[in-house]
């Protein structure tokens, strides 16, 4: 599963000596920026994939109760995995820890990447 892969990557990023750790973490973060490697799977539905720039761990107080809160990664993964997944996504991958309304509006206004524009063609 995706969760097992994320746990494995987190262990890889933490088990090597300091200089190689930074290099491994940078390579992992770059992969998650370049490719949609964050998988949101709901039983019976097609998995949704996000890039790091499209994801956030939780929402700030000004978005509590909104649809944005439902889309937060914290609410998409099991509670028993949240500590390690939060560390992985926020500290290694570099996603936003707490999305606020202003940041969300800016993200929604951002232009599509070139490769995104041709994806449906």
N, C-alpha and C positions, 0 to 999 in steps of 0.2 A: 504494500500500500504506500501511498504518498507519505503518510505519517512515519512509517518505518524508514523510508528514504531520508526524510528530514532529520529524524533522530540520528541516523547513521552519519549524515553530513555534519551534524552538530558535534558528534564524537570526534570525527576527523579534524574538525576545526579546533578542537580543544586538546588533542592528544600529542601534538607535535611541539617541538621546541619553539621558542618565541619568534624568531625570524621566519622560519617556515610557516608558523601559524598565521602570521600576517599575510603571507603570500597565498596560502590556501584560502583564507577568509576572503581576500580580495578577488580571487578567481571564482569562488562560489558566488559572491555578491555580484560580480560582473555577469555571470551566467544567468542569474535571476533578473538582472536588468535587461539583458538582451533577449531572453526567451521567456515565454509564459510558463514558468515552472511551478507556480503556486497553484495547486489543484484543490478545487472545492467540489467535493463529490456528494451528491445526495442520492440515496438509494432510489433506483428506478429512473433516474434522470441522467442526461449526458453531463459529464463533468465540465465544470467551468474552469478555465485556466487564466491566471493573471500574471502580469509582470510585477516586479517589485514596486514600481511607481504607481501601480493601480491599487495596491493593497495597503491596509492599515490594521493595526492590532485591535484598537478599541476607539471609541469616540470620546471627545471632550464633553463637558456638561451641556454645552449649547446644542448638542446633537442627540442627547439621550432621548429615547422614545421615537426617533426618526427611522426611516427606512435605512439610512446610513448605518445606524447601530446594528441592524440585522445583518448587514453585509460585512461587519467587522470580523476579522479572522478569529478573534477570541470567541465569537459566537458560532463559529463553523467547525470547531474541533472539540473533541471530548475534554471534559474538565481535568481528567487525570494526566493529560499530555500538555496542558496549557503552560506550565512553567518552562519546560524545555522548548516548546514551540515558540513561546514569546521571546525567549532568549535567542533562539535561532533566527527568527524572522526580523526582530528589531536590532539585535547586536551584530549578527553576521550578515544577513541579507541587506539590512538597512532600510526596512520599510518604516513608515511613520508609526510612532507608538500610539499617539492619541490624535485622531483627526478632529479638527474643529471646523466650524461652518465656513470661515474665510478660506481655509486651505482646501476644503472640499469644493467650494465654488471655483477656486483657481484651477484645481485639477480638472473639473468638468469643462472649463473654458479652453484648456490646453489643446492645441491642434493634434490631430492624429499623426503618428509616424508614417513615413512613406510606405513601409511594408504593410501597415495596417490598412491603408487606403485601398490597396489592391487585393486584400485578402478575400473579398467576396466575389471576385471576378474569375 
